[in-house]
Amino acid sequence: MPDTIQIDDDVLSRNLSGPIDKVDPSEAALFENNVHHEVFRRLRREDPVHYLPDSPFGPYWSITRFKDIVTVDSNHKVFSSQPSIVIGDPSDDFQPPMFIAMDQPKHDVQRRAAQPAVAPTQLSDLEALIRQRVCNILDSLPVGEEFNWVDKVSIELTTQMLATLFDFPFEDRHKLPFWSDVATTSDAVGVAGVDMEWRMKHLTECLEYFSRLWVERAGQPQKFDFISLLAHNDETKHMIDDPMELLGNLMLLIVGGNDTTRNSISGGVYFLNKNPEEYAKLKADPSLIPNMVSEVIRYQTPLAHMRRIALEDFEIGGKTIRKGDKVVMWYCSGNRDEEVIEDPDAFRIDRERARHHVSFGFGIHRCMGNRVAEMQLRILWEEIMNRFDRVEVTGEPTRVSSNFVTGYTDLPVRLHAKT
C-alpha cells in the first residue's frame, strides 16, 4: 500500500471488500493513488475472468492472470483491436484510426512500413546518439539541489529520442510530449473533466505540423525516420490524404515512444529508493543494469491495459465470453500474477527471467519499439552509475490520473555526487 492514500473510502472499500460482481478496476483514482494492485490481487484470487455488467465504460470483461492475458493477446483472429485499444469510447466520437487498433491485413501493412525506424539494425546507430544525449542531460543537472526528475530527466530524454525517431525539428521537440499527454488525456481512460475543444485544438495543431513534415519528406530521398518511411512506402504514402488516419498513427507513434520509457525512468528511481537493498546490489554490481531494466518495466507496467472485442464466443477460465463483448487485458495485473512470477510484489533487480512479463504485449500487437526502450533505460542507468553515488527521492511522487497510462507528473529528487 502507498504511504499516503487520497482516495474516497467508498471507492476503496467497494473494490476491496464489496460484492465481487461490483468490483470495477477501471476507476482512475485507484491508479492515481497506487492502490490498484490490491484490487487486482482480489480479482486474481476470487474471479480472474471477471465480468462487470455496468460501468462508466459499459459492460466489460477483466482478464487479470498472466496466462489468460497471453491467450487473449496472442489470438487476434478471435479478439479484435478495432476500433480502440483503451477501455472506453470517446464521448465526442473522435477516434482516429491507428494501426495498433486495426486488424490484419491493414495492421501488418502499416506497422511494417514504420518498423525499420526501430529495427535491430538501427539500434547500433542509435546507441551512440542516445548515450551522448544522456550524458548531456545528466551533466546539466544540479547536484545537491532538489528538482523534479520527471521534468529534467524522464521527459527530456524521451523527448530527444522522439525527435530523433521522427527527425523532428529539435527546437520544437517539447511539442512532442505535450501532444502525447493531450492524446492520452481523455474520458475514455477515466480522466474526468477533459475540455474536448482544447484537446481537439492541440491535436489539430499536431496534425498540421506533421502534415508539413510529410510533404517535405515525400519530396526528399527516403531516410529512416517514421515520417519518411511512411511517406515513401507504396502502401502508406497516401495516408496524407486521410487526415484522421494520419493523426491516429501519429498519436500511436508519439505515445508509444513516450510513455514506456518516460515512466519507467521515473519508476526505476522511485523503486530503488523504496528498496535500498536493491540499490546497494546495483552499486555493488552495475552489470545487473540490463536485468534491472526489465524488472523496472515489469514492476511499473507503463500501460495498465489493452482492450479487445470478441469476434466470436470464446471460453476462458471457465467463463464464456460472447461475440461482441469488450475484453480488457490488465497488464498491470498479469505482471503481479503469483502463479507465474515468484513473489511478484517484490522489486528484485537480479530476478531470474526478468523479461518474462506482459508489459510489451504479445502477438501481432507486441510493442515494436521495446528494444529501443530497453536500450534507453540501460544507457541512462550506466551513465547515472558513472556519475552519481545516489539519486535520492525526497518525497512521494504525484501520479497520473488514468486507468491506461501508469505514470508520474512529479518526482522530487536530490543527486549525491560520487566521493
TORKOL-4160 file (C-alpha; in steps of 0.2 Angstrom, whole numbers, padded with zeros to 4 digits, m for minus):
419
<pt num="1" X="0000" Y="0000" Z="0000"/>
<pt num="2" X="0006" Y="0018" Z="m0003"/>
<pt num="3" X="0012" Y="0029" Z="0011"/>
<pt num="4" X="m0002" Y="0041" Z="0008"/>
<pt num="5" X="m0020" Y="0037" Z="0001"/>
<pt num="6" X="m0030" Y="0051" Z="m0005"/>
<pt num="7" X="m0045" Y="0041" Z="m0011"/>
<pt num="8" X="m0063" Y="0040" Z="m0007"/>
<pt num="9" X="m0066" Y="0027" Z="0006"/>
<pt num="10" X="m0081" Y="0021" Z="m0003"/>
<pt num="11" X="m0071" Y="0018" Z="m0019"/>
<pt num="12" X="m0058" Y="0008" Z="m0010"/>
<pt num="13" X="m0070" Y="m0002" Z="0001"/>
<pt num="14" X="m0082" Y="m0006" Z="m0013"/>
<pt num="15" X="m0067" Y="m0014" Z="m0023"/>
<pt num="16" X="m0058" Y="m0022" Z="m0009"/>
<pt num="17" X="m0072" Y="m0029" Z="0001"/>
<pt num="18" X="m0089" Y="m0026" Z="m0008"/>
<pt num="19" X="m0098" Y="m0039" Z="m0019"/>
<pt num="20" X="m0086" Y="m0047" Z="m0031"/>
<pt num="21" X="m0098" Y="m0043" Z="m0046"/>
<pt num="22" X="m0097" Y="m0025" Z="m0042"/>
<pt num="23" X="m0078" Y="m0023" Z="m0042"/>
<pt num="24" X="m0073" Y="m0010" Z="m0055"/>
<pt num="25" X="m0054" Y="m0010" Z="m0058"/>
<pt num="26" X="m0055" Y="0004" Z="m0071"/>
<pt num="27" X="m0058" Y="0018" Z="m0058"/>
<pt num="28" X="m0044" Y="0030" Z="m0062"/>
<pt num="29" X="m0042" Y="0035" Z="m0043"/>
<pt num="30" X="m0036" Y="0018" Z="m0039"/>
<pt num="31" X="m0021" Y="0021" Z="m0051"/>
<pt num="32" X="m0018" Y="0039" Z="m0046"/>
<pt num="33" X="m0017" Y="0033" Z="m0028"/>
<pt num="34" X="m0007" Y="0017" Z="m0032"/>
<pt num="35" X="m0020" Y="0005" Z="m0024"/>
<pt num="36" X="m0025" Y="m0004" Z="m0040"/>
<pt num="37" X="m0013" Y="m0019" Z="m0036"/>
<pt num="38" X="m0024" Y="m0023" Z="m0021"/>
<pt num="39" X="m0040" Y="m0024" Z="m0032"/>
<pt num="40" X="m0031" Y="m0034" Z="m0045"/>
<pt num="41" X="m0025" Y="m0046" Z="m0031"/>
<pt num="42" X="m0043" Y="m0049" Z="m0026"/>
<pt num="43" X="m0049" Y="m0052" Z="m0044"/>
<pt num="44" X="m0035" Y="m0064" Z="m0047"/>
<pt num="45" X="m0039" Y="m0074" Z="m0031"/>
<pt num="46" X="m0058" Y="m0073" Z="m0032"/>
<pt num="47" X="m0063" Y="m0070" Z="m0050"/>
<pt num="48" X="m0049" Y="m0069" Z="m0063"/>
<pt num="49" X="m0060" Y="m0068" Z="m0078"/>
<pt num="50" X="m0072" Y="m0055" Z="m0071"/>
<pt num="51" X="m0087" Y="m0048" Z="m0079"/>
<pt num="52" X="m0094" Y="m0031" Z="m0074"/>
<pt num="53" X="m0111" Y="m0028" Z="m0082"/>
<pt num="54" X="m0112" Y="m0009" Z="m0079"/>
<pt num="55" X="m0098" Y="0003" Z="m0078"/>
<pt num="56" X="m0094" Y="0021" Z="m0085"/>
<pt num="57" X="m0087" Y="0012" Z="m0100"/>
<pt num="58" X="m0101" Y="0000" Z="m0102"/>
<pt num="59" X="m0100" Y="m0019" Z="m0098"/>
<pt num="60" X="m0083" Y="m0027" Z="m0100"/>
<pt num="61" X="m0073" Y="m0042" Z="m0095"/>
<pt num="62" X="m0057" Y="m0041" Z="m0085"/>
<pt num="63" X="m0043" Y="m0053" Z="m0089"/>
<pt num="64" X="m0031" Y="m0052" Z="m0074"/>
<pt num="65" X="m0020" Y="m0068" Z="m0075"/>
<pt num="66" X="m0004" Y="m0069" Z="m0085"/>
<pt num="67" X="m0008" Y="m0084" Z="m0095"/>
<pt num="68" X="m0025" Y="m0079" Z="m0099"/>
<pt num="69" X="m0018" Y="m0062" Z="m0105"/>
<pt num="70" X="m0006" Y="m0071" Z="m0116"/>
<pt num="71" X="m0020" Y="m0082" Z="m0123"/>
<pt num="72" X="m0031" Y="m0066" Z="m0127"/>
<pt num="73" X="m0017" Y="m0055" Z="m0134"/>
<pt num="74" X="m0010" Y="m0069" Z="m0145"/>
<pt num="75" X="m0027" Y="m0073" Z="m0153"/>
<pt num="76" X="m0030" Y="m0059" Z="m0165"/>
<pt num="77" X="m0042" Y="m0069" Z="m0175"/>
<pt num="78" X="m0054" Y="m0070" Z="m0161"/>
<pt num="79" X="m0050" Y="m0054" Z="m0151"/>
<pt num="80" X="m0050" Y="m0038" Z="m0162"/>
<pt num="81" X="m0042" Y="m0022" Z="m0158"/>
<pt num="82" X="m0054" Y="m0012" Z="m0168"/>
<pt num="83" X="m0059" Y="0002" Z="m0165"/>
<pt num="84" X="m0049" Y="0006" Z="m0150"/>
<pt num="85" X="m0036" Y="m0001" Z="m0138"/>
<pt num="86" X="m0042" Y="0008" Z="m0122"/>
<pt num="87" X="m0057" Y="0003" Z="m0111"/>
<pt num="88" X="m0068" Y="0017" Z="m0116"/>
<pt num="89" X="m0076" Y="0025" Z="m0131"/>
<pt num="90" X="m0073" Y="0044" Z="m0133"/>
<pt num="91" X="m0089" Y="0054" Z="m0128"/>
<pt num="92" X="m0086" Y="0065" Z="m0144"/>
<pt num="93" X="m0084" Y="0051" Z="m0156"/>
<pt num="94" X="m0067" Y="0057" Z="m0160"/>
<pt num="95" X="m0057" Y="0041" Z="m0163"/>
<pt num="96" X="m0044" Y="0042" Z="m0177"/>
<pt num="97" X="m0039" Y="0025" Z="m0184"/>
<pt num="98" X="m0021" Y="0019" Z="m0180"/>
<pt num="99" X="m0013" Y="0003" Z="m0184"/>
<pt num="100" X="m0012" Y="m0004" Z="m0166"/>
<pt num="101" X="m0031" Y="m0003" Z="m0167"/>
<pt num="102" X="m0033" Y="m0012" Z="m0183"/>
<pt num="103" X="m0034" Y="m0030" Z="m0188"/>
<pt num="104" X="m0025" Y="m0039" Z="m0202"/>
<pt num="105" X="m0020" Y="m0036" Z="m0216"/>
<pt num="106" X="m0021" Y="m0017" Z="m0214"/>
<pt num="107" X="m0012" Y="m0018" Z="m0197"/>
<pt num="108" X="0003" Y="m0028" Z="m0204"/>
<pt num="109" X="0005" Y="m0016" Z="m0219"/>
<pt num="110" X="0006" Y="0000" Z="m0209"/>
<pt num="111" X="0016" Y="m0007" Z="m0195"/>
<pt num="112" X="0028" Y="m0015" Z="m0207"/>
<pt num="113" X="0030" Y="0002" Z="m0215"/>
<pt num="114" X="0036" Y="0011" Z="m0199"/>
<pt num="115" X="0045" Y="m0004" Z="m0191"/>
<pt num="116" X="0063" Y="0000" Z="m0199"/>
<pt num="117" X="0064" Y="0015" Z="m0188"/>
<pt num="118" X="0066" Y="0004" Z="m0173"/>
<pt num="119" X="0073" Y="m0012" Z="m0181"/>
<pt num="120" X="0088" Y="m0020" Z="m0173"/>
<pt num="121" X="0099" Y="m0014" Z="m0187"/>
<pt num="122" X="0096" Y="0004" Z="m0182"/>
<pt num="123" X="0100" Y="0001" Z="m0163"/>
<pt num="124" X="0119" Y="0002" Z="m0165"/>
<pt num="125" X="0117" Y="0018" Z="m0174"/>
<pt num="126" X="0105" Y="0025" Z="m0161"/>
<pt num="127" X="0116" Y="0019" Z="m0146"/>
<pt num="128" X="0130" Y="0032" Z="m0148"/>
<pt num="129" X="0117" Y="0046" Z="m0151"/>
<pt num="130" X="0107" Y="0041" Z="m0135"/>
<pt num="131" X="0122" Y="0040" Z="m0124"/>
<pt num="132" X="0128" Y="0057" Z="m0130"/>
<pt num="133" X="0111" Y="0065" Z="m0126"/>
<pt num="134" X="0110" Y="0055" Z="m0109"/>
<pt num="135" X="0127" Y="0062" Z="m0104"/>
<pt num="136" X="0122" Y="0080" Z="m0109"/>
<pt num="137" X="0106" Y="0079" Z="m0099"/>
<pt num="138" X="0114" Y="0071" Z="m0083"/>
<pt num="139" X="0129" Y="0083" Z="m0084"/>
<pt num="140" X="0117" Y="0098" Z="m0084"/>
<pt num="141" X="0108" Y="0093" Z="m0068"/>
<pt num="142" X="0110" Y="0102" Z="m0051"/>
<pt num="143" X="0120" Y="0091" Z="m0039"/>
<pt num="144" X="0114" Y="0093" Z="m0021"/>
<pt num="145" X="0098" Y="0103" Z="m0025"/>
<pt num="146" X="0080" Y="0096" Z="m0025"/>
<pt num="147" X="0072" Y="0096" Z="m0043"/>
<pt num="148" X="0058" Y="0086" Z="m0052"/>
<pt num="149" X="0066" Y="0071" Z="m0060"/>
<pt num="150" X="0051" Y="0069" Z="m0072"/>
<pt num="151" X="0054" Y="0086" Z="m0080"/>
<pt num="152" X="0073" Y="0087" Z="m0080"/>
<pt num="153" X="0077" Y="0069" Z="m0085"/>
<pt num="154" X="0062" Y="0057" Z="m0089"/>
<pt num="155" X="0053" Y="0069" Z="m0101"/>
<pt num="156" X="0069" Y="0077" Z="m0108"/>
<pt num="157" X="0077" Y="0061" Z="m0113"/>
<pt num="158" X="0061" Y="0053" Z="m0121"/>
<pt num="159" X="0058" Y="0070" Z="m0130"/>
<pt num="160" X="0075" Y="0070" Z="m0138"/>
<pt num="161" X="0073" Y="0051" Z="m0143"/>
<pt num="162" X="0056" Y="0055" Z="m0150"/>
<pt num="163" X="0063" Y="0070" Z="m0160"/>
<pt num="164" X="0076" Y="0058" Z="m0167"/>
<pt num="165" X="0064" Y="0044" Z="m0172"/>
<pt num="166" X="0053" Y="0057" Z="m0181"/>
<pt num="167" X="0068" Y="0068" Z="m0187"/>
<pt num="168" X="0058" Y="0082" Z="m0179"/>
<pt num="169" X="0065" Y="0099" Z="m0178"/>
<pt num="170" X="0075" Y="0099" Z="m0162"/>
<pt num="171" X="0070" Y="0117" Z="m0157"/>
<pt num="172" X="0052" Y="0112" Z="m0156"/>
<pt num="173" X="0054" Y="0095" Z="m0148"/>
<pt num="174" X="0044" Y="0099" Z="m0132"/>
<pt num="175" X="0029" Y="0099" Z="m0143"/>
<pt num="176" X="0030" Y="0080" Z="m0144"/>
<pt num="177" X="0027" Y="0075" Z="m0125"/>
<pt num="178" X="0014" Y="0089" Z="m0124"/>
<pt num="179" X="0005" Y="0081" Z="m0139"/>
<pt num="180" X="0007" Y="0064" Z="m0131"/>
<pt num="181" X="m0001" Y="0070" Z="m0115"/>
<pt num="182" X="m0015" Y="0078" Z="m0124"/>
<pt num="183" X="m0018" Y="0061" Z="m0134"/>
<pt num="184" X="m0019" Y="0051" Z="m0118"/>
<pt num="185" X="m0030" Y="0064" Z="m0108"/>
<pt num="186" X="m0047" Y="0058" Z="m0112"/>
<pt num="187" X="m0063" Y="0052" Z="m0104"/>
<pt num="188" X="m0060" Y="0035" Z="m0112"/>
<pt num="189" X="m0047" Y="0031" Z="m0100"/>
<pt num="190" X="m0056" Y="0038" Z="m0084"/>
<pt num="191" X="m0049" Y="0056" Z="m0085"/>
<pt num="192" X="m0063" Y="0067" Z="m0079"/>
<pt num="193" X="m0067" Y="0085" Z="m0084"/>
<pt num="194" X="m0057" Y="0085" Z="m0101"/>
<pt num="195" X="m0060" Y="0100" Z="m0111"/>
<pt num="196" X="m0063" Y="0091" Z="m0128"/>
<pt num="197" X="m0062" Y="0108" Z="m0138"/>
<pt num="198" X="m0045" Y="0111" Z="m0130"/>
<pt num="199" X="m0040" Y="0093" Z="m0134"/>
<pt num="200" X="m0045" Y="0094" Z="m0152"/>
<pt num="201" X="m0037" Y="0111" Z="m0155"/>
<pt num="202" X="m0020" Y="0104" Z="m0150"/>
<pt num="203" X="m0022" Y="0088" Z="m0159"/>
<pt num="204" X="m0026" Y="0098" Z="m0175"/>
<pt num="205" X="m0010" Y="0108" Z="m0172"/>
<pt num="206" X="m0001" Y="0091" Z="m0171"/>
<pt num="207" X="m0009" Y="0085" Z="m0187"/>
<pt num="208" X="m0005" Y="0102" Z="m0196"/>
<pt num="209" X="0014" Y="0102" Z="m0191"/>
<pt num="210" X="0017" Y="0084" Z="m0196"/>
<pt num="211" X="0007" Y="0086" Z="m0212"/>
<pt num="212" X="0020" Y="0099" Z="m0217"/>
<pt num="213" X="0034" Y="0087" Z="m0212"/>
<pt num="214" X="0026" Y="0074" Z="m0223"/>
<pt num="215" X="0026" Y="0084" Z="m0238"/>
<pt num="216" X="0044" Y="0089" Z="m0236"/>
<pt num="217" X="0050" Y="0071" Z="m0233"/>
<pt num="218" X="0040" Y="0064" Z="m0248"/>
<pt num="219" X="0050" Y="0076" Z="m0259"/>
<pt num="220" X="0066" Y="0071" Z="m0252"/>
<pt num="221" X="0076" Y="0054" Z="m0253"/>
<pt num="222" X="0070" Y="0041" Z="m0240"/>
<pt num="223" X="0078" Y="0041" Z="m0223"/>
<pt num="224" X="0074" Y="0030" Z="m0208"/>
<pt num="225" X="0063" Y="0041" Z="m0198"/>
<pt num="226" X="0045" Y="0037" Z="m0195"/>
<pt num="227" X="0038" Y="0051" Z="m0207"/>
<pt num="228" X="0050" Y="0047" Z="m0221"/>
<pt num="229" X="0047" Y="0029" Z="m0220"/>
<pt num="230" X="0028" Y="0031" Z="m0221"/>
<pt num="231" X="0028" Y="0044" Z="m0234"/>
<pt num="232" X="0039" Y="0033" Z="m0246"/>
<pt num="233" X="0031" Y="0016" Z="m0243"/>
<pt num="234" X="0019" Y="0012" Z="m0258"/>
<pt num="235" X="0006" Y="0005" Z="m0245"/>
<pt num="236" X="0006" Y="0021" Z="m0234"/>
<pt num="237" X="0011" Y="0036" Z="m0244"/>
<pt num="238" X="m0007" Y="0040" Z="m0247"/>
<pt num="239" X="m0011" Y="0042" Z="m0229"/>
<pt num="240" X="m0008" Y="0060" Z="m0230"/>
<pt num="241" X="m0025" Y="0061" Z="m0240"/>
<pt num="242" X="m0034" Y="0054" Z="m0224"/>
<pt num="243" X="m0030" Y="0066" Z="m0211"/>
<pt num="244" X="m0039" Y="0056" Z="m0197"/>
<pt num="245" X="m0029" Y="0041" Z="m0201"/>
<pt num="246" X="m0013" Y="0051" Z="m0201"/>
<pt num="247" X="m0017" Y="0059" Z="m0185"/>
<pt num="248" X="m0021" Y="0042" Z="m0177"/>
<pt num="249" X="m0004" Y="0034" Z="m0182"/>
<pt num="250" X="0005" Y="0050" Z="m0176"/>
<pt num="251" X="m0004" Y="0048" Z="m0159"/>
<pt num="252" X="0001" Y="0030" Z="m0158"/>
<pt num="253" X="0019" Y="0033" Z="m0163"/>
<pt num="254" X="0021" Y="0048" Z="m0151"/>
<pt num="255" X="0013" Y="0040" Z="m0136"/>
<pt num="256" X="0022" Y="0023" Z="m0139"/>
<pt num="257" X="0039" Y="0031" Z="m0140"/>
<pt num="258" X="0035" Y="0042" Z="m0125"/>
<pt num="259" X="0026" Y="0033" Z="m0111"/>
<pt num="260" X="0035" Y="0017" Z="m0109"/>
<pt num="261" X="0052" Y="0025" Z="m0107"/>
<pt num="262" X="0047" Y="0041" Z="m0098"/>
<pt num="263" X="0038" Y="0032" Z="m0084"/>
<pt num="264" X="0050" Y="0018" Z="m0082"/>
<pt num="265" X="0064" Y="0031" Z="m0080"/>
<pt num="266" X="0054" Y="0039" Z="m0065"/>
<pt num="267" X="0048" Y="0022" Z="m0059"/>
<pt num="268" X="0066" Y="0015" Z="m0058"/>
<pt num="269" X="0072" Y="0029" Z="m0047"/>
<pt num="270" X="0057" Y="0028" Z="m0036"/>
<pt num="271" X="0058" Y="0009" Z="m0034"/>
<pt num="272" X="0077" Y="0009" Z="m0030"/>
<pt num="273" X="0074" Y="0021" Z="m0016"/>
<pt num="274" X="0059" Y="0011" Z="m0009"/>
<pt num="275" X="0070" Y="m0004" Z="m0009"/>
<pt num="276" X="0088" Y="0002" Z="m0003"/>
<pt num="277" X="0094" Y="m0016" Z="m0003"/>
<pt num="278" X="0092" Y="m0017" Z="m0021"/>
<pt num="279" X="0100" Y="0000" Z="m0024"/>
<pt num="280" X="0115" Y="m0007" Z="m0014"/>
<pt num="281" X="0115" Y="m0023" Z="m0026"/>
<pt num="282" X="0116" Y="m0011" Z="m0041"/>
<pt num="283" X="0130" Y="m0001" Z="m0034"/>
<pt num="284" X="0140" Y="m0017" Z="m0030"/>
<pt num="285" X="0137" Y="m0024" Z="m0047"/>
<pt num="286" X="0132" Y="m0012" Z="m0061"/>
<pt num="287" X="0132" Y="m0027" Z="m0073"/>
<pt num="288" X="0114" Y="m0030" Z="m0066"/>
<pt num="289" X="0108" Y="m0015" Z="m0076"/>
<pt num="290" X="0100" Y="m0024" Z="m0091"/>
<pt num="291" X="0091" Y="m0036" Z="m0079"/>
<pt num="292" X="0086" Y="m0022" Z="m0068"/>
<pt num="293" X="0078" Y="m0013" Z="m0083"/>
<pt num="294" X="0067" Y="m0027" Z="m0087"/>
<pt num="295" X="0062" Y="m0028" Z="m0069"/>
<pt num="296" X="0058" Y="m0010" Z="m0069"/>
<pt num="297" X="0047" Y="m0012" Z="m0084"/>
<pt num="298" X="0038" Y="m0026" Z="m0076"/>
<pt num="299" X="0035" Y="m0018" Z="m0060"/>
<pt num="300" X="0030" Y="m0001" Z="m0067"/>
<pt num="301" X="0019" Y="m0008" Z="m0081"/>
<pt num="302" X="0019" Y="0008" Z="m0091"/>
<pt num="303" X="0002" Y="0005" Z="m0099"/>
<pt num="304" X="m0010" Y="m0004" Z="m0087"/>
<pt num="305" X="m0022" Y="m0012" Z="m0100"/>
<pt num="306" X="m0026" Y="m0015" Z="m0118"/>
<pt num="307" X="m0044" Y="m0019" Z="m0124"/>
<pt num="308" X="m0051" Y="m0031" Z="m0137"/>
<pt num="309" X="m0068" Y="m0035" Z="m0144"/>
<pt num="310" X="m0073" Y="m0053" Z="m0146"/>
<pt num="311" X="m0077" Y="m0058" Z="m0164"/>
<pt num="312" X="m0085" Y="m0075" Z="m0158"/>
<pt num="313" X="m0089" Y="m0084" Z="m0142"/>
<pt num="314" X="m0074" Y="m0090" Z="m0133"/>
<pt num="315" X="m0071" Y="m0099" Z="m0117"/>
<pt num="316" X="m0058" Y="m0095" Z="m0105"/>
<pt num="317" X="m0056" Y="m0098" Z="m0086"/>
<pt num="318" X="m0072" Y="m0107" Z="m0086"/>
<pt num="319" X="m0082" Y="m0092" Z="m0092"/>
<pt num="320" X="m0089" Y="m0089" Z="m0109"/>
<pt num="321" X="m0085" Y="m0073" Z="m0117"/>
<pt num="322" X="m0099" Y="m0069" Z="m0130"/>
<pt num="323" X="m0096" Y="m0062" Z="m0148"/>
<pt num="324" X="m0096" Y="m0043" Z="m0147"/>
<pt num="325" X="m0091" Y="m0042" Z="m0129"/>
<pt num="326" X="m0077" Y="m0030" Z="m0123"/>
<pt num="327" X="m0062" Y="m0038" Z="m0116"/>
<pt num="328" X="m0049" Y="m0029" Z="m0106"/>
<pt num="329" X="m0032" Y="m0037" Z="m0103"/>
<pt num="330" X="m0025" Y="m0029" Z="m0087"/>
<pt num="331" X="m0006" Y="m0030" Z="m0090"/>
<pt num="332" X="m0003" Y="m0022" Z="m0073"/>
<pt num="333" X="m0011" Y="m0037" Z="m0065"/>
<pt num="334" X="m0003" Y="m0050" Z="m0076"/>
<pt num="335" X="0014" Y="m0043" Z="m0070"/>
<pt num="336" X="0009" Y="m0047" Z="m0052"/>
<pt num="337" X="0002" Y="m0064" Z="m0055"/>
<pt num="338" X="0008" Y="m0075" Z="m0041"/>
<pt num="339" X="0005" Y="m0091" Z="m0051"/>
<pt num="340" X="0018" Y="m0086" Z="m0064"/>
<pt num="341" X="0030" Y="m0074" Z="m0055"/>
<pt num="342" X="0038" Y="m0078" Z="m0039"/>
<pt num="343" X="0035" Y="m0065" Z="m0025"/>
<pt num="344" X="0028" Y="m0053" Z="m0039"/>
<pt num="345" X="0026" Y="m0038" Z="m0027"/>
<pt num="346" X="0044" Y="m0038" Z="m0023"/>
<pt num="347" X="0056" Y="m0027" Z="m0033"/>
<pt num="348" X="0071" Y="m0038" Z="m0037"/>
<pt num="349" X="0084" Y="m0031" Z="m0049"/>
<pt num="350" X="0093" Y="m0049" Z="m0050"/>
<pt num="351" X="0076" Y="m0058" Z="m0053"/>
<pt num="352" X="0078" Y="m0073" Z="m0064"/>
<pt num="353" X="0069" Y="m0072" Z="m0081"/>
<pt num="354" X="0066" Y="m0054" Z="m0078"/>
<pt num="355" X="0060" Y="m0051" Z="m0096"/>
<pt num="356" X="0046" Y="m0064" Z="m0093"/>
<pt num="357" X="0032" Y="m0050" Z="m0091"/>
<pt num="358" X="0017" Y="m0044" Z="m0101"/>
<pt num="359" X="0021" Y="m0025" Z="m0102"/>
<pt num="360" X="0025" Y="m0026" Z="m0121"/>
<pt num="361" X="0011" Y="m0037" Z="m0125"/>
<pt num="362" X="0011" Y="m0052" Z="m0136"/>
<pt num="363" X="0007" Y="m0057" Z="m0154"/>
<pt num="364" X="0005" Y="m0046" Z="m0169"/>
<pt num="365" X="0002" Y="m0030" Z="m0157"/>
<pt num="366" X="0018" Y="m0033" Z="m0147"/>
<pt num="367" X="0027" Y="m0016" Z="m0144"/>
<pt num="368" X="0038" Y="m0014" Z="m0159"/>
<pt num="369" X="0050" Y="m0002" Z="m0150"/>
<pt num="370" X="0053" Y="m0012" Z="m0135"/>
<pt num="371" X="0072" Y="m0015" Z="m0138"/>
<pt num="372" X="0074" Y="0004" Z="m0141"/>
<pt num="373" X="0065" Y="0007" Z="m0124"/>
<pt num="374" X="0076" Y="m0005" Z="m0115"/>
<pt num="375" X="0092" Y="0002" Z="m0123"/>
<pt num="376" X="0087" Y="0020" Z="m0117"/>
<pt num="377" X="0085" Y="0014" Z="m0100"/>
<pt num="378" X="0101" Y="0004" Z="m0100"/>
<pt num="379" X="0111" Y="0018" Z="m0106"/>
<pt num="380" X="0103" Y="0030" Z="m0094"/>
<pt num="381" X="0107" Y="0019" Z="m0079"/>
<pt num="382" X="0125" Y="0016" Z="m0085"/>
<pt num="383" X="0128" Y="0034" Z="m0085"/>
<pt num="384" X="0119" Y="0038" Z="m0069"/>
<pt num="385" X="0131" Y="0025" Z="m0060"/>
<pt num="386" X="0146" Y="0033" Z="m0068"/>
<pt num="387" X="0142" Y="0050" Z="m0061"/>
<pt num="388" X="0132" Y="0049" Z="m0045"/>
<pt num="389" X="0133" Y="0040" Z="m0029"/>
<pt num="390" X="0114" Y="0041" Z="m0027"/>
<pt num="391" X="0098" Y="0048" Z="m0034"/>
<pt num="392" X="0089" Y="0051" Z="m0018"/>
<pt num="393" X="0070" Y="0053" Z="m0019"/>
<pt num="394" X="0065" Y="0067" Z="m0007"/>
<pt num="395" X="0046" Y="0065" Z="m0007"/>
<pt num="396" X="0032" Y="0054" Z="m0013"/>
<pt num="397" X="0028" Y="0056" Z="m0032"/>
<pt num="398" X="0012" Y="0063" Z="m0040"/>
<pt num="399" X="0004" Y="0051" Z="m0051"/>
<pt num="400" X="m0006" Y="0052" Z="m0067"/>
<pt num="401" X="m0025" Y="0050" Z="m0065"/>
<pt num="402" X="m0028" Y="0037" Z="m0079"/>
<pt num="403" X="m0033" Y="0019" Z="m0080"/>
<pt num="404" X="m0021" Y="0017" Z="m0095"/>
<pt num="405" X="m0005" Y="0026" Z="m0093"/>
<pt num="406" X="0003" Y="0022" Z="m0076"/>
<pt num="407" X="0014" Y="0037" Z="m0075"/>
<pt num="408" X="0021" Y="0052" Z="m0065"/>
<pt num="409" X="0020" Y="0071" Z="m0066"/>
<pt num="410" X="0032" Y="0074" Z="m0052"/>
<pt num="411" X="0046" Y="0065" Z="m0043"/>
<pt num="412" X="0057" Y="0076" Z="m0031"/>
<pt num="413" X="0075" Y="0070" Z="m0030"/>
<pt num="414" X="0092" Y="0076" Z="m0025"/>
<pt num="415" X="0108" Y="0070" Z="m0033"/>
<pt num="416" X="0123" Y="0065" Z="m0022"/>
<pt num="417" X="0140" Y="0066" Z="m0031"/>
<pt num="418" X="0152" Y="0052" Z="m0030"/>
<pt num="419" X="0166" Y="0055" Z="m0017"/>
